[in-house]
Amino acid sequence: MSVEMQAILTELSMADEACDRELEAIVRQHARFVYQIAFLLLRNHHDAEDATQETFVRVWRNRKRLPEVRDQRAWLARIAWRVALDRRKSAAEVSLDVAAEAVLKLYAAGESAEKIASDKQMAALLGQLITSLPGKLREPMS
């Protein structure tokens, strides 16, 4: 390998390392902010974490645009908002009949209404059902 080629490869490697450090700094500085935006829209801890990760994956894919970005916080907010909206739209919607049937199945297991209400399984099911409701019905529940 020629000396010139070696110098070019070294320079590219250093540029990649600098970019990686910059991306790491962006994640450390803005991860909480991005999570808060995602949670605001999704109202679910796990979905918000997934949306946060997806936001930074998109940032990594578009890392070549970083030098052009004037306001990183605003740029990240737009990306996080779009990712969360995409996730919210793609959430499977469950009809109220299906939800009622699921609750009746739990009740038919022979436990009292108080026991069912306090049961972790019921709480998880209700959380999933509320999350999967159409937007107009979900908003009053949030």
Order of alpha helices (4+ residues) and beta strands (2+ residues): alpha-alpha-alpha-alpha-alpha-alpha-alpha
